[in-house]
Amino acid sequence: MKKNNEKQQVAEIMNRLYQRHLTNCMSGNVSLKNDDGHIFITPSQIDKNSITKKQIIELDSEGNYLAAKQGVHNSKTLKASIETRMHLLIYQQRSDIKAIIHAHPLNATAWACSKQELTNNLCTDAIYYIGNIVRIPYSLMGSEMLAKNVSQYLVESNAALLNNHGVVTIGTNLFQAYYRMELIEYLAELHNKVLQIGSPLLLDNDIINQILNNTH
């Protein structure tokens, strides 16, 4: 069944995030929206490394559960991610987006906890696949304010650092959203190493604009 395939994709990406050290075992969330507008999202409070397709929650575009009994773990019905509202609002703001990832990669989150800006001006790949990285003011996790802020800031961007919290990436498919998350962590670590070496060689705005104009 198509739904099983969509649930499998979400579960596999969540497992991969944990295995690649892009989030910890109890944090982060992944969602996928299908052509019918149904949203498949990871559950709350469960080991991210062991999530299976049977535990992925299916919602309508308003966040209503589409089955009387959703994913089950230890005989208890699971609840959708605490950040479900954030995912719903992003999909409402960006009709072109079909996948959302929220995670806590160490290096990128360190930049989110710093006053220094993680500028995307070091390497072509990050500029090509991510574009502008926005920074979002702090709001409590799971709050309506966080959901509103993230959805509004991502209207014209595909990636965001959440102050003192983590990272959100979006894409037209799950792999694109995942790759952007991986690239942000790579960029953050690259910045750290370049700063240790000193004298960073930055791409100028003309080059960056040429890259963006050819890809976005």
Residue pairs with C-beta under 8 A, 6 or more apart in sequence:
2 34
3 38
3 40
3 58
4 53
6 32
6 34
6 40
7 40
7 53
7 54
7 56
7 58
8 53
9 32
9 40
9 174
10 30
10 31
10 32
10 40
10 41
10 42
10 53
10 56
10 174
11 42
11 51
11 52
11 53
11 55
11 56
13 30
13 101
13 174
13 177
13 178
14 28
14 29
14 30
14 42
14 48
14 51
15 48
15 49
15 50
15 51
16 178
17 23
17 28
17 30
17 48
17 101
17 103
17 178
17 181
18 24
18 25
18 28
18 48
18 49
19 49
20 182
21 105
21 106
22 28
22 103
22 104
22 105
22 181
22 182
22 185
23 48
23 103
23 104
23 105
23 166
24 48
24 104
25 47
25 48
25 49
26 45
26 46
26 47
26 48
27 48
27 103
27 104
27 166
28 42
28 48
28 101
28 102
28 103
28 104
28 166
29 41
29 42
29 81
29 82
29 83
29 84
29 87
29 101
29 102
30 41
30 42
30 99
30 100
30 101
30 102
30 174
31 39
31 40
31 41
31 42
31 81
31 87
31 99
31 100
32 39
32 40
32 41
32 98
32 99
32 174
33 39
33 40
33 91
33 97
33 98
33 99
34 40
34 98
37 60
37 61
38 58
38 59
38 60
38 61
38 66
39 58
39 59
39 60
39 61
39 63
39 87
39 88
39 91
40 56
40 57
40 58
40 59
41 56
41 57
41 59
41 80
41 81
41 84
41 87
42 48
42 51
42 55
42 56
42 57
42 81
43 51
43 55
43 56
43 57
43 70
43 71
43 73
43 78
43 79
43 80
43 81
44 78
44 79
44 80
44 81
44 82
45 79
46 55
46 73
46 78
54 71
54 72
55 71
55 72
55 73
55 78
56 71
57 65
57 70
57 71
57 78
57 79
57 80
57 81
58 65
58 66
58 67
58 70
59 65
59 66
59 80
59 84
59 88
60 66
61 88
61 91
61 92
62 88
63 80
63 84
63 85
63 88
65 80
69 77
70 77
70 78
70 80
71 77
71 78
72 78
81 87
82 141
82 142
83 102
83 141
83 142
83 146
83 147
85 142
85 144
85 147
86 100
86 102
86 146
86 147
86 150
86 151
86 168
87 100
88 147
89 147
89 148
89 150
89 151
90 97
90 100
90 150
90 151
90 154
90 168
90 170
91 97
91 100
92 151
93 151
93 152
93 154
93 155
94 154
94 155
94 170
96 172
97 170
97 171
97 172
98 171
98 172
98 173
98 174
99 170
99 171
99 172
99 173
99 174
99 176
99 177
100 168
100 169
100 170
100 177
101 168
101 169
101 170
101 174
101 177
101 178
101 180
101 181
102 166
102 167
102 168
103 166
103 167
103 181
104 165
104 166
104 167
105 166
105 167
105 181
105 184
105 185
105 188
106 185
107 185
107 188
107 189
107 192
108 118
108 161
108 166
108 167
108 184
108 185
108 187
108 188
109 165
109 166
109 167
110 188
111 118
111 161
111 188
111 191
112 118
112 135
112 161
112 162
112 163
112 164
112 165
112 166
112 167
113 163
113 164
117 135
118 133
118 135
118 161
118 184
118 187
118 188
118 191
119 133
119 202
120 126
120 127
120 130
120 131
120 132
120 133
120 187
120 208
121 127
121 202
121 203
121 208
122 187
122 190
122 191
122 194
122 200
122 202
122 203
123 187
123 190
124 203
124 211
125 183
126 183
126 184
126 186
126 187
127 203
127 208
127 211
127 212
128 211
128 215
129 176
129 179
129 180
129 183
129 215
130 158
130 159
130 169
130 180
130 183
130 184
130 187
131 157
131 158
131 159
131 212
131 215
131 216
132 156
132 157
132 159
133 157
133 159
133 160
133 161
133 184
134 153
134 154
134 157
134 159
134 160
134 161
135 160
135 161
135 163
136 149
136 150
136 153
136 160
136 161
136 162
136 163
136 168
137 149
137 163
138 162
138 163
138 164
138 165
139 145
139 146
139 149
140 146
141 165
146 162
150 160
150 162
150 168
153 160
154 160
154 168
154 170
158 169
158 170
158 171
158 180
159 167
159 168
159 169
159 170
159 180
159 184
160 167
160 168
160 169
161 167
161 184
162 168
167 181
167 184
167 185
169 177
169 178
169 180
169 181
169 184
170 177
170 180
171 177
171 178
171 179
171 180
194 200
